[in-house]
């Protein structure tokens, strides 16, 4: 098996090259994770890195030894470190690093979930409509309900079996 390298070289294959994808409050915990991962393997690579549903999602590229064998020990150790960082992010404000929790904001068309503290939650989110500027929003529009041609659909009646 050959080792595959994924990720955009312009964005960086390690955590420091991708810090702009999350709020600055998570930067200290991510840099701590980066130094821990460097202690395991200086050439580790990030496959996916994102803020989703108020939490951090981080997936690392698998490692293989010189004989093409999967390095399960590295995967277990690195996975445990990533899991700790993801859980810590769910309790840390993404903006200021204070203790926080996931908060919902939005309307019937779109909703954002971000982990923020009480102080940052009380501040209006930039963007005018209350949408955070650093969180992706869906461009999908909810289709308008139109009446069915020929009138409403008849309701089915459930009959009891004859005894």
DAFENKA-V741108 format. One record per residue. N is the residue number from 0. RES is the residue in one small letter. PHI is phi in degrees with one decimal (* if undefined). PSI is psi in whole degrees, 0 to 359 (999 if undefined). D_CENTER is the distance of its C-alpha to the mean C-alpha in Angstrom with 1 decimal. Layout:
n:N res:RES phi:PHI psi:PSI d_center:D_CENTER
n:N res:RES phi:PHI psi:PSI d_center:D_CENTER
This chain:
n:0 res:x phi:* psi:140 d_center:29.7
n:1 res:x phi:-103.3 psi:152 d_center:28.6
n:2 res:x phi:-79.2 psi:129 d_center:25.5
n:3 res:x phi:-99.2 psi:137 d_center:23.2
n:4 res:x phi:-107.1 psi:122 d_center:21.5
n:5 res:x phi:-118.0 psi:167 d_center:18.4
n:6 res:x phi:104.5 psi:158 d_center:16.5
n:7 res:x phi:-84.0 psi:128 d_center:18.1
n:8 res:x phi:-64.0 psi:330 d_center:20.8
n:9 res:x phi:-69.5 psi:331 d_center:20.6
n:10 res:x phi:-91.6 psi:344 d_center:17.0
n:11 res:x phi:96.9 psi:139 d_center:17.8
n:12 res:x phi:-95.9 psi:356 d_center:17.1
n:13 res:x phi:-119.9 psi:171 d_center:16.6
n:14 res:x phi:-56.3 psi:314 d_center:14.4
n:15 res:x phi:-58.1 psi:330 d_center:16.9
n:16 res:x phi:-76.5 psi:355 d_center:16.8
n:17 res:x phi:-125.0 psi:12 d_center:13.1
n:18 res:x phi:-63.7 psi:335 d_center:13.2
n:19 res:x phi:-69.1 psi:349 d_center:13.7
n:20 res:x phi:-81.9 psi:351 d_center:10.1
n:21 res:x phi:-133.1 psi:168 d_center:9.3
n:22 res:x phi:-68.1 psi:157 d_center:12.0
n:23 res:x phi:-67.7 psi:342 d_center:15.1
n:24 res:x phi:-67.1 psi:336 d_center:15.0
n:25 res:x phi:-90.3 psi:351 d_center:12.5
n:26 res:x phi:-58.0 psi:315 d_center:14.8
n:27 res:x phi:-60.5 psi:317 d_center:17.3
n:28 res:x phi:-70.2 psi:328 d_center:15.3
n:29 res:x phi:-72.2 psi:323 d_center:13.7
n:30 res:x phi:-69.1 psi:327 d_center:17.3
n:31 res:x phi:-64.3 psi:316 d_center:18.6
n:32 res:x phi:-61.9 psi:319 d_center:16.4
n:33 res:x phi:-58.5 psi:314 d_center:17.6
n:34 res:x phi:-66.7 psi:326 d_center:21.2
n:35 res:x phi:-67.0 psi:319 d_center:20.9
n:36 res:x phi:-68.5 psi:324 d_center:19.6
n:37 res:x phi:-62.8 psi:327 d_center:22.5
n:38 res:x phi:-65.5 psi:333 d_center:24.8
n:39 res:x phi:-86.3 psi:316 d_center:24.0
n:40 res:x phi:-158.4 psi:116 d_center:24.0
n:41 res:x phi:-68.0 psi:342 d_center:24.4
n:42 res:x phi:-107.7 psi:27 d_center:23.3
n:43 res:x phi:-60.5 psi:156 d_center:19.9
n:44 res:x phi:-133.7 psi:142 d_center:17.5
n:45 res:x phi:-94.0 psi:129 d_center:13.7
n:46 res:x phi:-89.6 psi:315 d_center:12.9
n:47 res:x phi:-140.6 psi:141 d_center:9.2
n:48 res:x phi:-149.2 psi:119 d_center:7.2
n:49 res:x phi:-162.1 psi:162 d_center:4.3
n:50 res:x phi:-102.8 psi:115 d_center:3.2
n:51 res:x phi:-135.0 psi:135 d_center:2.5
n:52 res:x phi:52.4 psi:39 d_center:5.9
n:53 res:x phi:79.0 psi:6 d_center:7.0
n:54 res:x phi:-132.0 psi:170 d_center:5.4
n:55 res:x phi:-92.9 psi:136 d_center:4.7
n:56 res:x phi:-123.2 psi:120 d_center:4.3
n:57 res:x phi:-136.1 psi:124 d_center:7.7
n:58 res:x phi:-122.7 psi:130 d_center:10.4
n:59 res:x phi:-100.4 psi:152 d_center:13.9
n:60 res:x phi:-72.0 psi:140 d_center:16.8
n:61 res:x phi:-64.0 psi:152 d_center:19.6
n:62 res:x phi:-115.8 psi:146 d_center:22.8
n:63 res:x phi:-130.2 psi:147 d_center:26.3
n:64 res:x phi:-80.7 psi:183 d_center:29.7
n:65 res:x phi:-65.7 psi:341 d_center:32.6
n:66 res:x phi:-95.2 psi:5 d_center:33.9
n:67 res:x phi:84.0 psi:10 d_center:30.7
n:68 res:x phi:-84.3 psi:139 d_center:29.9
n:69 res:x phi:-64.0 psi:134 d_center:26.3
n:70 res:x phi:-91.8 psi:87 d_center:25.7
n:71 res:x phi:-69.0 psi:326 d_center:24.6
n:72 res:x phi:-63.2 psi:316 d_center:25.3
n:73 res:x phi:-63.6 psi:317 d_center:23.0
n:74 res:x phi:-61.7 psi:318 d_center:20.2
n:75 res:x phi:-65.5 psi:314 d_center:20.9
n:76 res:x phi:-67.1 psi:312 d_center:21.1
n:77 res:x phi:-64.7 psi:320 d_center:18.1
n:78 res:x phi:-61.7 psi:321 d_center:16.0
n:79 res:x phi:-65.9 psi:320 d_center:17.4
n:80 res:x phi:-64.8 psi:318 d_center:16.6
n:81 res:x phi:-64.7 psi:319 d_center:12.9
n:82 res:x phi:-61.7 psi:318 d_center:12.9
n:83 res:x phi:-62.5 psi:317 d_center:14.8
n:84 res:x phi:-65.3 psi:320 d_center:12.5
n:85 res:x phi:-64.7 psi:318 d_center:9.4
n:86 res:x phi:-66.7 psi:321 d_center:12.0
n:87 res:x phi:-65.0 psi:323 d_center:13.4
n:88 res:x phi:-63.3 psi:327 d_center:10.4
n:89 res:x phi:-70.2 psi:349 d_center:10.5
n:90 res:x phi:-117.3 psi:10 d_center:14.1
n:91 res:x phi:-123.4 psi:131 d_center:14.1
n:92 res:x phi:-60.9 psi:129 d_center:14.3
n:93 res:x phi:-70.2 psi:341 d_center:12.0
n:94 res:x phi:-93.5 psi:317 d_center:15.2
n:95 res:x phi:-126.9 psi:0 d_center:18.0
n:96 res:x phi:73.1 psi:8 d_center:17.0
n:97 res:x phi:-75.7 psi:165 d_center:19.2
n:98 res:x phi:-59.1 psi:133 d_center:18.5
n:99 res:x phi:-145.6 psi:185 d_center:16.2
n:100 res:x phi:-151.6 psi:160 d_center:14.5
n:101 res:x phi:-63.4 psi:134 d_center:12.1
n:102 res:x phi:-127.5 psi:144 d_center:14.1
n:103 res:x phi:-97.5 psi:145 d_center:14.6
n:104 res:x phi:-152.2 psi:139 d_center:16.2
n:105 res:x phi:150.9 psi:196 d_center:17.6
n:106 res:x phi:-136.0 psi:197 d_center:20.4
n:107 res:x phi:-73.0 psi:346 d_center:21.3
n:108 res:x phi:-93.7 psi:328 d_center:20.0
n:109 res:x phi:-155.4 psi:149 d_center:16.4
n:110 res:x phi:-136.0 psi:141 d_center:14.3
n:111 res:x phi:-115.7 psi:144 d_center:11.6
n:112 res:x phi:-124.3 psi:121 d_center:10.0
n:113 res:x phi:-134.8 psi:149 d_center:9.8
n:114 res:x phi:-90.4 psi:114 d_center:11.0
n:115 res:x phi:-139.8 psi:160 d_center:14.5
n:116 res:x phi:-85.1 psi:176 d_center:18.0
n:117 res:x phi:-61.3 psi:318 d_center:21.0
n:118 res:x phi:-65.3 psi:314 d_center:22.4
n:119 res:x phi:-70.9 psi:330 d_center:19.4
n:120 res:x phi:-68.4 psi:328 d_center:18.9
n:121 res:x phi:-73.9 psi:335 d_center:22.6
n:122 res:x phi:-72.2 psi:143 d_center:22.4
n:123 res:x phi:-68.6 psi:140 d_center:22.2
n:124 res:x phi:-76.2 psi:141 d_center:19.1
n:125 res:x phi:-65.9 psi:155 d_center:20.3
n:126 res:x phi:116.8 psi:1 d_center:21.0
n:127 res:x phi:80.9 psi:304 d_center:23.8
n:128 res:x phi:-84.0 psi:3 d_center:22.4
n:129 res:x phi:93.1 psi:1 d_center:20.2
n:130 res:x phi:-84.3 psi:135 d_center:17.0
n:131 res:x phi:-68.1 psi:140 d_center:14.9
n:132 res:x phi:-77.2 psi:339 d_center:15.6
n:133 res:x phi:-94.9 psi:2 d_center:12.5
n:134 res:x phi:-111.0 psi:132 d_center:10.1
n:135 res:x phi:-66.5 psi:143 d_center:10.8
n:136 res:x phi:-116.5 psi:157 d_center:13.2
n:137 res:x phi:-81.3 psi:136 d_center:14.7
n:138 res:x phi:-89.8 psi:359 d_center:18.1
n:139 res:x phi:-68.9 psi:132 d_center:19.2
n:140 res:x phi:-103.2 psi:144 d_center:22.2
n:141 res:x phi:-77.1 psi:124 d_center:23.4
n:142 res:x phi:-66.9 psi:146 d_center:26.8
n:143 res:x phi:-75.4 psi:139 d_center:29.8
n:144 res:x phi:-78.2 psi:129 d_center:31.8
n:145 res:x phi:-114.2 psi:148 d_center:35.2
n:146 res:x phi:-65.3 psi:147 d_center:38.2
n:147 res:x phi:-74.7 psi:136 d_center:39.1
n:148 res:x phi:-60.4 psi:135 d_center:42.3
n:149 res:x phi:87.4 psi:10 d_center:45.2
n:150 res:x phi:96.0 psi:181 d_center:43.9
n:151 res:x phi:-68.1 psi:156 d_center:41.4
n:152 res:x phi:-69.1 psi:134 d_center:40.8
n:153 res:x phi:-67.7 psi:141 d_center:43.3
n:154 res:x phi:-79.1 psi:139 d_center:42.0
n:155 res:x phi:-83.9 psi:146 d_center:42.8
n:156 res:x phi:-110.4 psi:127 d_center:45.0
n:157 res:x phi:-87.5 psi:126 d_center:44.6
n:158 res:x phi:-102.0 psi:144 d_center:48.0
n:159 res:x phi:-77.9 psi:141 d_center:49.0
n:160 res:x phi:-65.1 psi:144 d_center:50.8
n:161 res:x phi:-69.1 psi:139 d_center:54.5
n:162 res:x phi:-97.8 psi:999 d_center:55.9
